[in-house]
């Protein structure tokens, strides 16, 4: 009997955070030229949206890929509790040295979330999408 196709479930969480674009590898003039208003010394904030895709087989008994409560617990602990109302450059160690762009946030979540999600859900984390605004997101397919 053929195996049924994987199904991807996408769960969304939201968090608000501030950041400042600045690179120690650039001079002050280069930072200003490259990052413009995002280089201002006191930073600025966004209401982020994080979409996490997890794939797996649909359980024939429950009709679900996973128990969403398990995924929700991980996302609340690893994302919302840590990132909401933070200043990324100062509160999240990784972004003390890495410019907290939408792209770098997506790469960060793609690296750190899979072990937590895969243990909790028995699914495979397949994608992450970070929305910085209504018209800008960065996406990583794993």
Residue pairs with C-beta under 8 A, 6 or more apart in sequence:
3 57
4 57
4 58
6 55
6 56
6 57
6 124
7 55
7 56
7 57
7 58
7 65
8 53
8 54
8 55
8 65
8 126
8 127
9 53
9 54
9 55
9 56
9 65
9 66
9 68
9 71
9 123
10 51
10 52
10 53
10 54
10 127
11 51
11 52
11 54
11 68
11 71
11 72
11 75
12 49
12 50
12 51
12 52
13 49
13 50
13 52
13 75
13 76
13 79
13 80
14 47
14 48
14 49
14 50
14 80
15 47
15 48
15 50
15 79
15 80
15 83
15 84
15 85
15 86
16 45
16 46
16 47
16 48
16 84
16 85
17 45
17 46
17 48
17 83
17 84
17 85
17 86
17 87
17 88
18 43
18 44
18 45
18 46
18 86
18 87
18 88
19 38
19 43
19 44
19 45
19 46
19 87
19 88
19 89
19 95
19 100
20 38
20 39
20 40
20 41
20 42
20 43
20 44
20 89
20 100
21 31
21 34
21 35
21 38
21 39
21 99
21 100
21 101
22 31
22 35
22 39
22 89
22 99
23 31
23 34
23 99
24 97
26 34
31 39
32 39
37 44
38 44
43 87
43 89
46 132
46 133
48 83
48 105
48 130
48 131
48 132
49 130
49 131
50 75
50 79
50 109
50 128
50 129
50 130
50 131
51 127
51 128
51 129
51 130
51 131
52 71
52 75
52 109
52 113
52 117
52 125
52 127
52 128
53 125
53 126
53 127
53 128
53 129
54 65
54 66
54 71
54 117
54 121
54 123
54 124
54 125
54 126
55 65
55 123
55 124
55 125
55 126
56 65
56 66
56 121
56 122
56 123
56 124
57 65
58 64
58 65
59 65
65 123
66 121
66 122
66 123
67 121
70 120
70 121
71 117
71 120
71 121
71 123
73 120
74 113
74 116
74 117
74 120
74 121
77 116
78 112
78 113
78 116
79 109
79 113
82 91
82 92
83 92
86 92
88 95
88 100
88 105
89 95
89 96
89 100
90 96
92 100
94 108
95 104
95 108
98 104
98 108
101 138
102 130
102 131
102 132
102 136
102 137
102 138
103 138
105 130
105 132
105 138
106 128
106 129
106 130
106 138
106 139
106 140
107 140
109 128
109 130
109 140
110 125
110 128
110 140
110 142
113 125
113 128
114 124
114 125
114 142
117 123
117 125
118 124
118 125
124 142
125 142
126 141
126 142
127 139
127 140
127 141
127 142
128 139
128 140
128 142
129 137
129 138
129 139
129 140
130 137
130 138
130 139
131 137
132 138
